[in-house]
Amino acid sequence: MEMFFSGVTFFFFLAIVALYSYRKTKGISESGVEGFFLAGRGLSGYFIAGSLLLSNLSAEQLVGLNGNAYRFDISGMAWESTAAIATIVMALFFLPRFLRRGLTTMPQFLEERFDNNTRRMVSIMLLVGYALMANPCSLYLGAITMNEMFDFQQLLNLSDWSAIAILALAMGAIGGLYATLGGLKAVAISDTISGLILLVAALLVPVLGLFALGDGSFSAGARVLLSHPQQLNAIGSSSSAVPFSTIFTGMLCANMFYWCTNQMIIQRTLGAKSLAESQKGVLLAGSIKLLVPLAMVLPGLIALNMFGPVFSNADYAYPTLVKAVLPWWLIGMFAAAIFGTVISHFNSVVNSSATLFVIDLFGPMTGCRDEKKLVRMGKIASVVVSLISIMIAPLLLHTPNGIFDLMRRFTGFYNIPIITIVLVGFLTRHVPALAAKCVLVFHIVVYGAYMFSGVEKLIPLHYIHVMGILFIVEVTLMLIIGKVKPAAWRAPAHAPASIPMEKWRFAVPASVMMVAVLISIYITLSPLGLASETGIPPHYGYLLALVWGSALLLIMGLARCRHFRSGRGIMRALNESAGAKCVNDRAKS
């Protein structure tokens, strides 16, 4: 009876989301390229935030990051919590430049700044990464979760591989339909609804887990965790899964790629109805990402303390905990929310892949300008990418260090060179297209040699540090080539922005607050706070007061500067007006 009720609520929730998305997109003219790929440039900040969160808050994070915490430690939370810094860079630096140009894809900028071959190379790299790793990983982890929660494998007496394959096919088919039939608007709406449910459910799991760990007492469960302070140390050591020092090297570059240039992410922001709404959506998403330690590593610690180190595949820790602690009447709703994250991440990647294929490859190479044909080719590309991802997903069943680690290593092939050439493209004028193409080839060869030739075992250097070193080397290489063989600079001609470009007035204060929260989290989850072996140190409160006092002083100082600048602008306008009046008076006399 309980399983029947869970199944009914599961399908009921999915039906509600599908019907609501259909009603919201019905009757809206989105037959053109901008309509299908950018939702007609009409997304509000809240839809952008919801879509960004659910595109990012996938099974990869919930299952993979908690599995990483279960197997190693909570240092892996740095990938998610420090993403707040990348969203600030996106909102304040990249967004105004992208939206002013009216871009549909990030590689369009690379053609404008370098040449069309650079644009095509980057588009192909992104397409390969999406089809071979990003989407298959999402389907695989979602399939594991569904299988664990509904006993699908035991119910039908299937092998592990067969169960994962069937569930991946089901999720891929539904996700592909969203992206193929509804375009970006259907994706964004379904993302937002499922995202709200998932966020509540994801935060509920650690709360219920602490009750279960404490035999019905939340405080007792919390004391169990606090009795192992070494588990609460997000700083970690040099031997941790993610050493703290990597935050300042390769991780910063990788997060900037993901949040500032990754087509799957920035496509939502490019569909905004104004710069202010886009900035609001990005910063709201970044703020919510700061809740990651609660939802994405704490359940992994609870599972370790509740079950012990019994899982040979750590990716099973989170779904097993969910099934153990959630009441039976919530299983269906939570499973639907997880299912929603999987198909959301899937259709987001599929929609972005179709956009890259049509806008950057098919359209320019064939010269096709028929919008209906371009959209039709986008739908065909969506189906092809979906099928490739569905076939690869079951092959990920036996990954030695967990899927989260595999994902981060694989994306290292393209994230660093792409963020390198985009940043150099924005910040310089005379670096030629040759430099960009050299860096793309150089990185793949060197990083591939490091990963597969055995060099990684000989050099005791974390692969995230290697990413950071390659970033510095590649920036230097581009600057040297620009010095030796500079390109003639020509200012690109841009049509006026098609959307309002006024900045969100709270963008800078919100950014300062986000940095203060991030620093506070790391102080709390370190030997300066909860991870102290001798109890919370007496200076813990003073450190937090220093952080927040500094943040408030900075906000007040920035506000005063802005007020001074605006006042000076008003005085300049008044002076110019008075001068013009004097000229007119003299002319009349």
Steps between C-alpha positions, in 0.01 A plus 500: 500500500780742588681431173174551307441836671858607424455408136173693473642817659809467281302500174250757632777753566661442160162549330438830682841637395447392138149651480609828659798529264272427204247767602770760554653439156175445308406783269837674530668548166837329530537364150810709431858443603494746792169359619611137502856546625465811722132496607440817296738692732222531754618312812469671838762482774307241700461264204870544419597421861273195514623366168866562587462323833326193367728476197788500749333332798484164330551144611868559426513732801247339734613143447859553386607762755341316792669184377828690497438615860415142601813355342751778575403820689294818455778691326319433171241762599749758373390424143149620580532762775779694327282515188355810670819687402460391138137620490616841625757518218229394255252763619740794522747433218375254238125566485518866392742403221298200381160670504624822340607293199167315477672159492318168472807287576831575667704380197342782296719738698806292412429543129456876550823527699712235324360311199238246395739202536555583868124516543453160338779334699351614832147400396618150407688465831187598694277268297732204558517573874121531528420184305775274640511605866263768635175337392598133546615574858172669584296209362719244675472660844129560457451137403688384810274714720176381338616139517583527869180679600252283309687164509469493121774243454355253753144560382578392142789267589750688285877534505660826612587593144151427364326698775724803444455476123117486516471786749750712304294441186180611674652816643681584179183459294296733723780755529556493126130567438509812718802642320390393150137611512499795737834674455665706772178645644355157583836402647517813719142467632527129583841569658358767731209292630708186553781710645285637781380152595850357478652776710248439781544123475879517486509714815252267671722191457780612737243613759324163498839328483610667824174390666567142384865515606394616846227235538225760473690791653637771268742629764629149569563448129684832481713395799596180318637707212667752731669213682700443179628853433755378248208410271378861508825648373446652156859624493645151499864418440725459198381138474129592499279434199500875434787677681409850619782657299338389173223757557747770402645323195321272255164497679456874457566464127272196465213672680544811288474283188188328631309810613634758252555322166328159514219517244270284712513763777531830319222420254246574775659838568512587129122449491439774761267791430751750645850518643358572846281188492791290379730626776226447758446141385870412496571648845189342651617161370847563641353591839299179519812304401642600838254253657696217339674385821158415646360310203802352324755387755317472833286203383821323397638539854170384649505191276858423610405522869172313453604213272880494535740450208292222342453629143764399249339749263466823698241635257243274669539674839263791434205312344524237776485773767203666328307176496586434865403839647216636287145406609330271251250765391784731389695242300299556182529879518874489563553245224307728264720793606817296435352384170430864422862594566624227270273585209559871566877462483456271202271728301711803589808334352303374200356846429845658532653233277237565233566873527875451452448266206252723316636847578874426491534208258204419274384857432840659420631199305190458278401866480145406596289792625159336494399517868252212476768277348751604767256415778422167331871419483528598866234245587679231300825584679314474832389146417851394393667639814230335714558158344879520539467595868248222570732238351805616699327533842504128602872476414577724800381237749847411626707816550785452751488835688136589450330691223563845648877462476475357147287797387745757632798328342332468160382862483862601554556426131301802387410730792842661552586583136152641437499735800858597406421612146174673604672702773795592278254587225315743723805654667736543201475639149802379307518127587427319170280202418816289459562532876152373585531196273849419629372503859206271420728238343780546756268444795342181368843349426664597831203423725437171321865404543477584872185291549580192290877463468571425865646845570230557762648218710854631467419862585331533843285794388121509521330517161317820603838668557602378155196681358609821672858469373378436146276807521800722584717334233230540235430864581874567478522312169218707350659827614839397357344414163313829511828683559689314226221498243240760600167519326368825357225619733167600351211603720205268425177664392212415731134571454339672800416254778153350452428502873536768774861511619456680832683312778323358805561756775548234770750292299813622682355493858362150435842389376675630814246318721554176309877518556442563872271195526756283316783604733274440802420148379867412464585645841218293651602177325867520596718459812407863575139386550314169521795288382711587804604193698463691831158658444404828335787748560414820693617720212252344254238768568755781466607370158142497374445851638813618318380350171154654519621832633740528207223406255263765634772768494583408140133519395459838669820629336390384154157653550658831599726495193204427273299779663794738450538400136127537431501840674798609293319386186195705597716808561670451164162479329380814679816687403466392138136608504589837653777549243265420216248751640766775510595429137135521395453827692806655332379383161163666556662825613 
